[in-house]
């Protein structure tokens, strides 16, 4: 069929890897020093990766390609669960992208020119959260986000940032509704974002159970919306918590659709 699919100009691509974590479908991979499309059926053609390429090597073109396969994407993303792309500031002040997979060789790629905002997303070598440089403009508010990725299904259960961390598990809508989300909830926390209505329940529970079992978390905090379907996120967390017989304390923050915190209490 004729449809939109990304294409990569290898002569322009420098293999920086910034496009890889920008593709939620896992369709891009660094192979032999160049970004490549793994398979046509993994690309939805929306081009979310385009703005992350500093060389302008990625474009969307209409061509003959297999139909976009959501099942193949889910399988691909789950298979990549052991990989993490973490922006980290090197001693030279250049950004190093570290691609570390379970049982795979670590590769560091230095990028000479990247968005300065990424410098605040560093993770220290001992796994602690570190804010890095304050990149906000004068009078602005600094982000409290200190690691990447943040989606639950993309965040490896073995990520160093989780070791001994205060973990915030947030519904997708909570950061949008709560104006002081960063200062009130995210500060000093690792974060995993999920939607109980849009994601797969069993895979969420399995992932959370691994995170609880593999890391000596200091505490877990759930931030969800007041709408009934969002209560499912808390149930997922509690089920995973019970499955591994965790003793980690769990609290729940409920946010109204008007952006107000209407409850904040320990639940386990």
Kinemage of the C-alpha trace (Angstrom):
@kinemage 1
@onewidth
@group {chain A} dominant
@subgroup {mainchain}
@vectorlist {calphas} color= white
{ca unk a 1} P 0.000 0.000 0.000
{ca unk a 2} L 1.034 3.620 -0.547
{ca unk a 3} L 1.451 5.471 2.761
{ca unk a 4} L 3.699 7.853 4.733
{ca unk a 5} L 6.885 6.307 6.174
{ca unk a 6} L 10.072 7.933 7.484
{ca unk a 7} L 13.197 7.813 5.377
{ca unk a 8} L 16.759 8.529 6.533
{ca unk a 9} L 19.478 10.205 4.473
{ca unk a 10} L 22.561 8.244 5.539
{ca unk a 11} L 24.907 10.860 4.097
{ca unk a 12} L 23.509 13.427 6.552
{ca unk a 13} L 23.061 11.110 9.548
{ca unk a 14} L 25.944 11.246 12.052
{ca unk a 15} L 24.613 8.454 14.260
{ca unk a 16} L 23.943 10.705 17.264
{ca unk a 17} L 20.954 8.571 18.303
{ca unk a 18} L 18.691 11.440 19.398
{ca unk a 19} L 15.919 10.123 17.147
{ca unk a 20} L 15.836 6.657 18.758
{ca unk a 21} L 14.112 7.512 22.075
{ca unk a 22} L 11.843 9.948 20.209
{ca unk a 23} L 10.227 7.021 18.372
{ca unk a 24} L 7.649 5.496 20.723
{ca unk a 25} L 7.191 2.579 18.332
{ca unk a 26} L 10.853 1.500 18.511
{ca unk a 27} L 11.104 1.705 14.715
{ca unk a 28} L 14.532 3.373 14.715
{ca unk a 29} L 17.856 1.865 15.703
{ca unk a 30} L 21.525 2.809 15.389
{ca unk a 31} L 23.152 0.201 13.139
{ca unk a 32} L 26.744 0.498 11.931
{ca unk a 33} L 26.869 4.088 13.151
{ca unk a 34} L 23.739 5.243 11.302
{ca unk a 35} L 20.081 5.584 12.256
{ca unk a 36} L 18.010 3.065 10.342
{ca unk a 37} L 14.337 2.148 10.063
{ca unk a 38} L 14.086 -1.375 11.490
{ca unk a 39} L 10.916 -2.281 9.567
{ca unk a 40} L 8.246 -0.394 7.621
{ca unk a 41} L 5.409 -1.943 9.637
{ca unk a 42} L 6.780 -0.359 12.839
{ca unk a 43} L 6.565 3.200 11.481
{ca unk a 44} L 3.256 5.065 11.816
{ca unk a 45} L 4.461 7.817 9.491
{ca unk a 46} L 3.616 10.643 11.898
{ca unk a 47} L 7.227 11.827 12.041
{ca unk a 48} L 7.616 12.458 15.780
{ca unk a 49} L 11.339 11.807 15.335
{ca unk a 50} L 11.906 14.575 12.770
{ca unk a 51} L 12.421 17.435 15.208
{ca unk a 52} L 15.005 15.461 17.177
{ca unk a 53} L 17.494 15.111 14.311
{ca unk a 54} L 20.074 17.936 14.454
{ca unk a 55} L 21.206 17.161 10.901
{ca unk a 56} L 17.823 17.123 9.194
{ca unk a 57} L 18.497 13.597 7.978
{ca unk a 58} L 14.974 12.274 8.612
{ca unk a 59} L 11.985 12.984 6.398
{ca unk a 60} L 8.548 11.498 5.825
{ca unk a 61} L 7.870 10.253 2.318
{ca unk a 62} L 4.889 8.570 0.707
{ca unk a 63} L 5.908 5.209 -0.739
{ca unk a 64} L 4.912 1.566 -0.999
{ca unk a 65} L 5.143 0.028 2.476
{ca unk a 66} L 3.488 -2.624 4.586
{ca unk a 67} L 0.586 -1.607 6.787
{ca unk a 68} L 1.414 -0.187 10.223
{ca unk a 69} L 1.215 -3.132 12.649
{ca unk a 70} L 0.309 -2.211 16.249
{ca unk a 71} L 0.823 -5.800 17.439
{ca unk a 72} L 4.345 -5.800 15.993
{ca unk a 73} L 5.008 -2.465 17.721
{ca unk a 74} L 3.888 -3.825 21.099
{ca unk a 75} L 6.148 -6.839 20.655
{ca unk a 76} L 9.051 -4.616 19.613
{ca unk a 77} L 8.634 -2.213 22.558
{ca unk a 78} L 8.348 -5.046 25.076
{ca unk a 79} L 11.473 -6.623 23.606
{ca unk a 80} L 13.314 -3.323 24.049
{ca unk a 81} L 12.323 -3.051 27.729
{ca unk a 82} L 15.908 -3.766 28.775
{ca unk a 83} L 17.291 -0.838 26.809
{ca unk a 84} L 17.545 2.723 28.014
{ca unk a 85} L 18.810 5.823 26.264
{ca unk a 86} L 19.968 8.226 28.956
{ca unk a 87} L 21.239 11.723 28.156
{ca unk a 88} L 24.252 12.400 30.384
{ca unk a 89} L 26.694 15.285 30.589
{ca unk a 90} L 30.290 14.215 30.023
{ca unk a 91} L 33.364 15.865 31.567
{ca unk a 92} L 33.950 17.816 28.373
{ca unk a 93} L 30.519 19.428 28.612
{ca unk a 94} L 29.334 17.621 25.493
{ca unk a 95} L 26.291 15.386 25.695
{ca unk a 96} L 26.929 11.647 25.788
{ca unk a 97} L 24.109 9.313 24.839
{ca unk a 98} L 24.550 6.015 26.627
{ca unk a 99} L 22.738 3.029 25.181
{ca unk a 100} L 22.887 0.293 27.787
{ca unk a 101} L 20.992 -2.959 27.299
{ca unk a 102} L 20.738 -5.952 29.591
{ca unk a 103} L 23.569 -8.270 28.605
{ca unk a 104} L 24.582 -5.963 25.783
{ca unk a 105} L 27.682 -3.903 25.208
{ca unk a 106} L 27.515 -0.258 26.296
{ca unk a 107} L 28.134 2.356 23.642
{ca unk a 108} L 28.684 6.082 24.209
{ca unk a 109} L 28.172 8.562 21.405
{ca unk a 110} L 29.175 12.191 21.912
{ca unk a 111} L 27.112 14.846 20.222
{ca unk a 112} L 28.777 18.160 19.552
{ca unk a 113} L 25.610 20.201 19.170
{ca unk a 114} L 22.316 19.394 20.892
{ca unk a 115} L 19.436 21.213 22.525
{ca unk a 116} L 20.719 22.709 25.778
{ca unk a 117} L 17.515 21.641 27.507
{ca unk a 118} L 18.675 18.045 27.413
{ca unk a 119} L 21.582 18.882 29.706
{ca unk a 120} L 19.212 19.045 32.691
{ca unk a 121} L 18.267 15.386 32.195
{ca unk a 122} L 21.549 13.916 33.445
{ca unk a 123} L 21.875 10.830 35.623
{ca unk a 124} L 24.957 10.603 37.808
{ca unk a 125} L 27.217 7.571 37.607
{ca unk a 126} L 26.025 6.257 40.952
{ca unk a 127} L 22.444 6.315 39.760
{ca unk a 128} L 21.294 9.322 41.789
{ca unk a 129} L 19.044 11.934 40.276
{ca unk a 130} L 20.953 15.057 39.344
{ca unk a 131} L 19.523 18.185 37.819
{ca unk a 132} L 22.593 19.271 35.888
{ca unk a 133} L 22.646 22.801 34.545
{ca unk a 134} L 19.789 25.199 35.157
{ca unk a 135} L 18.701 25.853 31.587
{ca unk a 136} L 15.594 27.912 32.185
{ca unk a 137} L 15.475 31.524 31.139
{ca unk a 138} L 15.586 34.316 33.705
{ca unk a 139} L 12.323 34.319 35.636
{ca unk a 140} L 11.406 30.843 34.399
{ca unk a 141} L 10.753 27.685 36.400
{ca unk a 142} L 13.296 24.875 36.257
{ca unk a 143} L 12.118 21.394 35.343
{ca unk a 144} L 12.421 18.711 38.016
{ca unk a 145} L 12.643 15.928 35.428
{ca unk a 146} L 15.941 14.141 35.921
{ca unk a 147} L 15.878 11.053 33.688
{ca unk a 148} L 14.593 9.677 30.422
{ca unk a 149} L 12.524 7.787 29.293
{ca unk a 150} L 9.504 8.320 31.547
{ca unk a 151} L 6.876 6.000 30.037
{ca unk a 152} L 6.443 2.922 32.245
{ca unk a 153} L 6.800 0.487 29.372
{ca unk a 154} L 9.991 2.162 28.139
{ca unk a 155} L 11.674 2.626 31.520
{ca unk a 156} L 13.832 -0.458 32.230
{ca unk a 157} L 13.167 -2.116 35.566
{ca unk a 158} L 16.955 -2.241 36.037
{ca unk a 159} L 17.552 1.457 35.311
{ca unk a 160} L 20.151 2.861 37.753
{ca unk a 161} L 17.871 5.821 38.476
{ca unk a 162} L 15.438 3.470 40.230
{ca unk a 163} L 17.878 2.108 42.784
{ca unk a 164} L 16.834 3.351 46.213
{ca unk a 165} L 14.631 5.986 44.559
{ca unk a 166} L 11.437 7.670 45.573
{ca unk a 167} L 9.240 6.554 42.681
{ca unk a 168} L 6.332 8.607 41.373
{ca unk a 169} L 3.897 6.632 39.224
{ca unk a 170} L 1.715 9.165 37.447
{ca unk a 171} L -1.318 8.954 35.198
{ca unk a 172} L -0.698 10.620 31.835
{ca unk a 173} L -3.153 13.454 32.555
{ca unk a 174} L -1.957 14.356 36.059
{ca unk a 175} L 1.027 16.524 35.001
{ca unk a 176} L -1.282 18.442 32.658
{ca unk a 177} L -3.983 19.079 35.242
{ca unk a 178} L -1.790 19.913 38.254
{ca unk a 179} L 0.033 23.185 37.671
{ca unk a 180} L 2.582 22.619 40.446
{ca unk a 181} L 3.244 18.991 39.447
{ca unk a 182} L 7.018 19.465 39.172
{ca unk a 183} L 7.544 21.341 42.429
{ca unk a 184} L 4.957 19.475 44.474
{ca unk a 185} L 5.293 15.869 43.267
{ca unk a 186} L 8.183 15.311 40.841
{ca unk a 187} L 11.023 16.950 42.782
{ca unk a 188} L 13.577 14.366 44.016
{ca unk a 189} L 11.604 11.511 42.434
{ca unk a 190} L 12.106 9.094 39.594
{ca unk a 191} L 8.942 8.912 37.507
{ca unk a 192} L 7.006 6.381 35.454
{ca unk a 193} L 3.955 7.500 33.478
{ca unk a 194} L 1.130 5.211 32.395
{ca unk a 195} L -2.563 5.220 31.456
{ca unk a 196} L -4.592 2.298 32.857
{ca unk a 197} L -7.236 2.741 30.165
{ca unk a 198} L -4.937 2.805 27.147
{ca unk a 199} L -2.218 0.347 28.206
{ca unk a 200} L -2.174 -3.416 28.692
{ca unk a 201} L -3.130 -4.265 32.279
{ca unk a 202} L -1.084 -7.461 32.586
{ca unk a 203} L 2.083 -5.961 31.114
{ca unk a 204} L 1.775 -2.974 33.456
{ca unk a 205} L 1.479 -5.226 36.508
{ca unk a 206} L 4.389 -7.381 35.378
{ca unk a 207} L 6.591 -4.336 34.803
{ca unk a 208} L 5.696 -2.751 38.136
{ca unk a 209} L 6.297 -6.013 39.972
{ca unk a 210} L 9.791 -6.230 38.460
{ca unk a 211} L 10.528 -2.652 39.453
{ca unk a 212} L 9.391 -3.288 43.031
{ca unk a 213} L 11.333 -6.545 43.276
{ca unk a 214} L 14.598 -5.415 41.667
{ca unk a 215} L 15.074 -2.043 43.358
{ca unk a 216} L 15.249 -1.044 47.000
{ca unk a 217} L 12.794 1.786 46.507
{ca unk a 218} L 12.449 4.262 49.338
{ca unk a 219} L 8.755 4.768 48.653
{ca unk a 220} L 6.123 4.763 45.911
{ca unk a 221} L 3.662 7.550 45.238
{ca unk a 222} L 0.765 7.290 42.783
{ca unk a 223} L -0.571 10.490 41.196
{ca unk a 224} L -3.884 10.002 39.397
{ca unk a 225} L -6.940 11.921 38.266
{ca unk a 226} L -10.265 11.818 40.095
{ca unk a 227} L -12.077 10.208 37.146
{ca unk a 228} L -13.136 6.572 37.800
{ca unk a 229} L -11.040 4.952 35.071
{ca unk a 230} L -7.886 6.520 36.487
{ca unk a 231} L -8.384 4.665 39.770
{ca unk a 232} L -7.232 1.651 37.786
{ca unk a 233} L -3.666 2.931 38.008
{ca unk a 234} L -3.740 2.647 41.794
{ca unk a 235} L -5.185 -0.862 41.547
{ca unk a 236} L -2.378 -1.896 39.188
{ca unk a 237} L 0.249 -0.585 41.592
{ca unk a 238} L -1.333 -2.319 44.589
{ca unk a 239} L -1.682 -5.612 42.716
{ca unk a 240} L 1.985 -5.532 41.684
{ca unk a 241} L 2.910 -4.534 45.231
{ca unk a 242} L 1.029 -7.546 46.597
{ca unk a 243} L 2.350 -9.936 43.949
{ca unk a 244} L 5.939 -9.486 45.105
{ca unk a 245} L 4.916 -9.056 48.763
{ca unk a 246} L 6.652 -5.698 48.855
{ca unk a 247} L 6.987 -3.770 52.094
{ca unk a 248} L 7.530 -0.427 50.318
{ca unk a 249} L 5.104 2.259 51.472
{ca unk a 250} L 2.598 3.391 48.842
{ca unk a 251} L 0.667 6.672 48.920
{ca unk a 252} L -1.893 8.114 46.525
{ca unk a 253} L -2.451 11.681 45.341
{ca unk a 254} L -5.773 12.329 43.602
{ca unk a 255} L -6.040 15.381 41.339
{ca unk a 256} L -9.349 16.918 40.280
{ca unk a 257} L -10.145 17.855 36.699
{ca unk a 258} L -9.877 21.466 37.893
{ca unk a 259} L -6.245 20.886 38.836
{ca unk a 260} L -6.651 20.686 42.617
{ca unk a 261} L -5.233 18.025 44.924
{ca unk a 262} L -8.323 16.577 46.603
{ca unk a 263} L -6.611 13.797 48.598
{ca unk a 264} L -3.107 12.710 49.544
{ca unk a 265} L -2.829 9.656 51.779
{ca unk a 266} L -0.907 6.455 52.380
{ca unk a 267} L -2.711 3.392 51.033
{ca unk a 268} L -0.210 0.549 51.679
